[in-house]
């Protein structure tokens, strides 16, 4: 309504349609409820009255169903109206489920409020904001047709006898109609918000938001992993190959150069190129190790253990018919790498152990060491970032590190296995 083009848009007419249909459906709802209540009252002395009372209790369900579809006229966001699924098939199970859930009684309350109070508000808003200004705009037409050019009644209250006055009333009607569109929009918005409050399924909307949030987190993780693999592939196939060619060219030039300052400079350049190549390989290994892509998590964990400066015993059994998803494999591998890096830097351990496997649909890994313990996630060890990365995949990370040791890091992921295909492409 705050936009400049509101008056010329379709929203005033949508609001008018919402309120007009509300008045019509409200009258129909009132007639239906009164009819059912009268029948129940007439038959209350016999047992058939009890089923009719159940019908009254369930009468809010169709009213709420119609209201959710009417809300589409002015509400861009769909209204969730999910009822609970009956525990068993059959009419009795359906009735007991509906009568026990809160949504049914909220919808009944809305139907009663709709039939008793809301539809007169809709009708009054339509009459004041639309019909009255329209009748004023039509004053010259009424004067020319009904009054034979001599007089016309304005709102059945005032008599207009001159054409200038008739056109002035029409102009005033146009101004009031412009103001009335905002009245219609405000009334329709308030009505829609009240309807959403009473008939929307809070559990359904919250569940939908949670599901969408989880899906968006998974999409972000997958996009992040795909970008890591792209960077690793570009460095491996591009920059690394060029650096290898440069190192070989410098080596050949050093062999061909006669002894002297030029040969010494070529030797230093060859050594620096070799160091740069080694650093680039370590960088590529840290971004996304090729062994993880080609041979899976078990081989990648064994490779990380071999590269650790502290002796590491590996007891990981992941000989499975399939492989975990790429996001789970990557997160599990980097948890192990970070844990082994912390063992080497901070623990003072003489030995470490990595164990893990797959059981009951969950992948678990444990890293333990015999060091001094006292690991603190808030001290910049990287464990907080690992915990965030694990939680994105609905995993759990637990750390036990009392002062004096030992330290145990355990991580678990819900894990669905995929076909063991070649992922190097």
C-alpha positions in Angstrom: 0.0 0.0 0.0 3.0 2.4 0.4 3.9 2.1 -3.2 3.0 5.0 -5.5 1.2 2.7 -8.0 -1.1 1.1 -5.5 -4.2 2.9 -6.7 -3.6 1.9 -10.3 -2.7 -1.7 -9.5 -4.9 -4.7 -9.1 -4.5 -4.9 -5.4 -7.5 -2.6 -4.5 -9.8 -4.7 -6.6 -8.3 -7.9 -5.1 -8.9 -6.5 -1.6 -12.5 -5.6 -2.6 -13.0 -9.1 -4.0 -11.7 -10.7 -0.8 -14.0 -8.6 1.4 -17.0 -9.1 -0.9 -16.6 -12.9 -1.1 -16.1 -12.8 2.7 -19.4 -11.2 3.2 -21.2 -13.7 0.9 -19.5 -16.8 2.4 -20.0 -15.4 5.9 -23.7 -15.2 5.4 -23.7 -18.8 4.0 -21.6 -19.9 7.0 -24.1 -18.2 9.4 -27.0 -19.9 7.7 -25.3 -23.3 7.8 -24.3 -23.1 11.4 -27.8 -21.9 12.5 -29.4 -24.6 10.5 -27.2 -27.4 12.0 -27.7 -25.9 15.5 -31.4 -25.8 15.0 -31.5 -29.5 13.9 -29.3 -30.5 16.8 -31.6 -28.6 19.2 -34.7 -30.3 17.8 -33.2 -33.8 18.0 -31.2 -33.3 21.2 -33.6 -35.7 23.1 -32.5 -38.6 21.0 -29.1 -40.2 20.3 -29.0 -38.8 16.8 -28.2 -35.4 18.3 -24.7 -36.6 19.3 -23.5 -37.2 15.7 -25.0 -33.8 14.8 -22.9 -32.2 17.5 -19.8 -33.8 16.0 -20.9 -32.3 12.6 -21.0 -28.9 14.3 -17.5 -29.4 15.8 -16.2 -30.3 12.3 -17.9 -27.5 10.5 -14.9 -25.3 10.7 -12.8 -27.6 8.5 -14.6 -26.7 5.2 -14.8 -23.0 6.2 -11.1 -22.9 6.8 -10.4 -24.8 3.5 -12.3 -22.1 1.6 -10.7 -19.3 3.6 -7.2 -20.6 2.8 -8.0 -20.4 -0.9 -9.6 -16.9 -0.6 -6.4 -15.7 1.1 -4.6 -16.2 -2.2 -6.4 -13.0 -3.4 -4.3 -10.8 -1.2 -1.6 -12.9 0.5 1.4 -14.0 -1.5 2.5 -16.6 1.0 0.5 -19.8 1.0 -1.2 -20.7 4.3 -0.4 -24.2 5.6 -3.4 -26.2 6.8 -2.0 -29.6 7.3 -4.0 -31.8 9.6 -2.6 -34.8 11.4 -2.6 -38.1 9.5 -4.9 -40.6 11.2 -3.2 -43.5 12.8 -5.4 -46.1 11.1 -7.7 -46.2 8.1 -11.4 -45.7 8.5 -13.9 -43.1 9.4 -13.7 -43.6 13.2 -9.9 -43.1 13.2 -10.3 -39.9 11.1 -13.0 -38.5 13.4 -11.0 -39.2 16.6 -7.9 -37.7 15.1 -9.7 -34.5 14.0 -11.5 -34.1 17.3 -8.3 -34.4 19.3 -6.1 -31.9 17.4 -6.0 -28.2 18.2 -6.3 -27.1 14.6 -9.9 -28.4 14.3 -11.0 -26.4 17.3 -9.2 -23.3 16.0 -11.0 -23.6 12.7 -14.3 -24.0 14.5 -13.6 -20.9 16.5 -12.8 -19.1 13.2 -16.0 -20.3 11.6 -18.1 -19.0 14.5 -16.2 -15.7 14.5 -16.6 -15.5 10.8 -20.3 -16.1 10.9 -21.0 -13.8 13.8 -18.7 -10.8 13.5 -16.3 -10.8 10.5 -18.7 -10.9 7.6 -20.6 -7.8 8.8 -17.2 -6.0 9.0 -16.5 -7.1 5.4 -19.9 -5.9 4.2 -19.5 -2.6 6.1 -16.1 -2.0 4.6 -17.4 -2.7 1.0 -20.3 -0.4 1.6 -18.5 2.6 3.1 -15.3 2.4 1.0 -16.7 1.3 -2.4 -20.5 1.5 -2.8 -21.0 4.9 -1.2 -18.3 6.6 -3.3 -19.6 4.8 -6.4 -23.1 6.1 -5.8 -21.7 9.7 -5.5 -19.7 9.2 -8.8 -23.0 8.1 -10.5 -24.9 11.3 -9.4 -24.8 13.0 -12.9 -26.0 9.7 -14.5 -28.8 9.4 -12.0 -29.8 13.0 -12.5 -29.9 12.5 -16.3 -31.9 9.3 -16.2 -33.9 8.9 -13.0 -34.4 12.7 -12.3 -35.0 13.8 -15.9 -32.2 16.4 -15.6 -33.9 18.1 -12.6 -32.7 16.4 -9.4 -31.0 13.4 -7.9 -30.6 11.9 -4.5 -27.1 11.6 -3.1 -26.9 8.6 -0.7 -30.7 8.8 -0.3 -30.1 11.8 1.9 -29.4 15.0 -0.1 -31.1 16.3 -3.1 -29.0 17.8 -6.0 -30.8 20.1 -8.4 -28.0 21.6 -10.5 -25.5 20.1 -12.9 -22.5 21.9 -11.3 -23.4 20.5 -8.0 -23.9 17.0 -9.5 -20.5 17.0 -11.1 -18.9 18.4 -7.9 -20.4 15.5 -6.0 -19.0 13.1 -8.6 -15.5 14.5 -8.2 -15.8 14.2 -4.5 -16.9 10.6 -5.0 -13.8 9.9 -7.0 -11.6 11.4 -4.3 -13.4 9.3 -1.6 -13.0 6.2 -3.8 -9.3 6.8 -3.9 -9.2 7.0 -0.2 -11.5 4.0 0.1 -9.1 1.8 -1.8 -6.6 2.3 1.1 -9.4 1.5 3.6 -10.2 -1.7 1.6 -6.5 -2.6 1.6 -6.1 -2.1 5.3 -9.3 -3.9 6.2 -8.5 -6.8 3.9 -4.9 -7.0 5.3 -6.1 -7.1 8.9 -8.7 -9.7 8.0 -6.2 -11.9 6.3 -3.7 -11.6 9.2 -6.5 -12.6 11.7 -7.4 -15.6 9.4 -3.8 -16.7 9.1 -3.4 -16.5 12.9 -6.4 -18.7 13.5 -6.4 -21.3 10.7 -2.7 -21.5 9.7 -1.0 -24.7 10.9 1.8 -23.4 13.1 3.4 -26.8 13.2 3.2 -27.2 9.4 4.7 -23.7 8.7 7.5 -24.3 11.3 8.2 -27.7 9.8 8.3 -26.3 6.3 10.7 -23.6 7.4 12.9 -26.2 9.1 12.9 -28.4 6.1 13.8 -25.5 3.7 16.5 -24.4 6.1 18.0 -27.9 6.2 17.9 -28.1 2.4 19.5 -24.7 1.9 22.3 -25.7 4.3 22.9 -28.9 2.3 22.9 -26.9 -0.9 25.4 -24.5 0.5 27.7 -27.4 1.6 27.4 -29.1 -1.8 28.2 -25.8 -3.6 31.2 -25.2 -1.3 32.5 -28.7 -1.9 32.1 -28.4 -5.6 34.0 -25.1 -5.6 36.8 -26.7 -3.6 37.1 -29.5 -6.1 37.1 -27.1 -9.0 39.9 -25.0 -7.4 41.9 -28.2 -6.7 41.4 -29.4 -10.3 42.4 -26.1 -11.8 45.5 -25.9 -9.6 46.4 -29.6 -10.3 45.9 -29.5 -14.1 47.0 -25.9 -14.7 49.4 -24.1 -12.3 51.1 -27.3 -11.0 51.8 -28.6 -14.5 53.3 -25.2 -15.6 55.4 -25.2 -12.4 56.7 -28.7 -13.2 57.6 -27.6 -16.7 59.4 -24.6 -15.3 61.3 -26.7 -12.8 62.4 -29.1 -15.6 63.5 -26.2 -17.8 65.5 -24.7 -15.0 67.2 -28.0 -14.3 68.1 -28.6 -17.9 69.4 -25.0 -18.2 71.5 -25.5 -15.0 73.1 -28.6 -16.5 73.9 -26.9 -19.8 75.3 -23.7 -18.2 79.1 -23.5 -17.6 80.3 -23.2 -14.0 80.1 -19.6 -12.8 77.6 -17.0 -11.5 75.0 -17.9 -14.1 75.0 -21.6 -13.1 74.7 -20.6 -9.4 71.7 -18.4 -10.1 70.1 -21.2 -12.1 70.7 -23.5 -9.2 69.0 -21.2 -6.8 66.1 -20.6 -9.2 65.7 -24.4 -9.6 65.6 -24.9 -5.8 63.1 -22.1 -5.4 60.9 -23.6 -8.1 61.1 -27.0 -6.4 60.0 -25.4 -3.1 57.2 -23.6 -4.7 56.1 -26.9 -6.4 56.2 -28.7 -3.0 54.1 -25.9 -1.4 51.6 -26.0 -4.2 51.2 -29.7 -3.8 50.6 -29.3 -0.1 48.1 -26.6 -0.9 46.3 -28.9 -3.4 46.3 -31.7 -0.9 44.8 -29.4 1.7 42.0 -28.1 -0.6 40.7 -31.5 -1.7 43.0 -34.5 -1.7 43.0 -36.6 -4.9 43.3 -39.8 -2.8 39.9 -39.0 -1.3 38.3 -38.5 -4.7 39.9 -41.6 -6.2 40.0 -44.1 -3.4 37.6 -43.0 -0.7 37.7 -42.0 2.9 39.5 -45.0 4.3 42.5 -44.5 2.0 42.5 -40.7 2.6 42.5 -41.2 6.4 45.5 -43.6 6.1 47.3 -41.1 3.9 46.7 -38.3 6.5 48.0 -40.6 9.3 51.2 -41.4 7.3 51.9 -37.7 6.9 51.5 -36.9 10.6 54.7 -36.3 12.5 53.3 -38.3 15.5 53.0 -42.1 14.9 49.4 -42.9 14.3 47.7 -46.3 14.4 44.8 -46.6 11.9 41.8 -48.9 12.5 39.2 -47.7 10.1 36.8 -50.2 8.5 34.9 -48.7 5.6 34.9 -51.6 3.2 31.3 -51.0 2.3 29.1 -51.7 -0.8 28.9 -48.0 -1.5 30.5 -44.7 -0.4 29.3 -41.9 1.8 28.2 -38.7 0.0 30.9 -36.3 -1.1 30.0 -33.7 1.6 30.2 -36.3 4.4 33.4 -37.8 3.1 35.0 -34.4 2.9 33.8 -33.2 6.3 35.0 -36.5 8.0 38.4 -36.3 6.3 39.0 -32.7 7.3 37.9 -33.4 10.9 40.6 -36.2 11.0 43.2 -33.9 9.4 42.5 -31.0 11.9 42.5 -33.4 14.8 45.9 -34.9 13.8 47.3 -31.4 13.2 46.2 -30.5 16.8 47.8 -33.7 18.1 51.1 -32.7 16.4 51.0 -29.1 17.5 49.5 -29.0 20.9 49.2 -32.4 22.6 52.8 -33.5 23.1 51.6 -37.0 22.5 53.9 -39.9 21.7 51.3 -41.8 19.8 47.8 -41.4 18.4 45.0 -43.6 17.0 42.3 -43.2 14.4 39.4 -45.6 14.4 36.0 -45.6 12.8 33.4 -47.4 10.7 29.8 -47.5 9.6 27.0 -48.8 11.8 23.2 -48.4 11.9 23.2 -45.8 9.1 25.9 -43.6 10.8 29.5 -43.0 10.0 31.7 -42.5 13.0 35.4 -41.7 13.5 37.5 -41.3 16.6 40.9 -39.7 17.1 42.6 -40.3 20.4 46.1 -39.5 21.7 48.1 -40.0 24.9 49.1 -36.4 25.2 48.7 -33.8 27.9 45.0 -33.1 27.3 43.2 -29.9 28.2 42.1 -29.1 24.7 40.0 -25.9 24.7 37.8 -25.2 21.6 37.8 -21.5 22.3 41.6 -21.3 22.2 41.8 -21.1 18.4 42.3 -24.9 17.8 39.8 -24.9 14.9 37.4 -27.2 16.7 34.6 -24.7 16.7 34.8 -24.4 12.9 34.8 -28.2 12.7 31.8 -28.4 14.9 29.9 -25.9 12.7 30.8 -27.9 9.6 29.7 -31.1 11.2 26.4 -29.7 12.4 25.5 -28.5 8.9 25.3 -32.1 7.9 23.3 -33.0 11.0 26.3 -34.7 12.5 27.7 -34.6 16.1 31.2 -33.8 17.3 32.2 -34.7 20.9 35.5 -33.8 22.6 36.8 -35.3 25.8 40.2 -33.9 26.9 40.7 -33.7 30.7 43.9 -32.1 32.0 46.7 -34.7 31.8 45.0 -36.6 29.0 44.1 -38.6 27.1 42.2 -36.7 24.5 39.3 -38.3 22.5 37.6 -36.6 19.6 34.5 -38.4 18.2 32.5 -37.4 15.2 29.3 -39.0 13.8 27.4 -38.3 10.6 24.1 -39.7 9.3 25.3 -41.5 6.3 23.5 -42.8 3.2 25.7 -44.8 0.9 25.9 -44.1 -2.8 27.2 -46.2 -5.6 31.0 -46.5 -5.5 31.7 -44.7 -8.8 34.6 -42.8 -10.2 34.5 -39.2 -8.8 37.6 -37.9 -10.3 35.8 -36.4 -13.3 
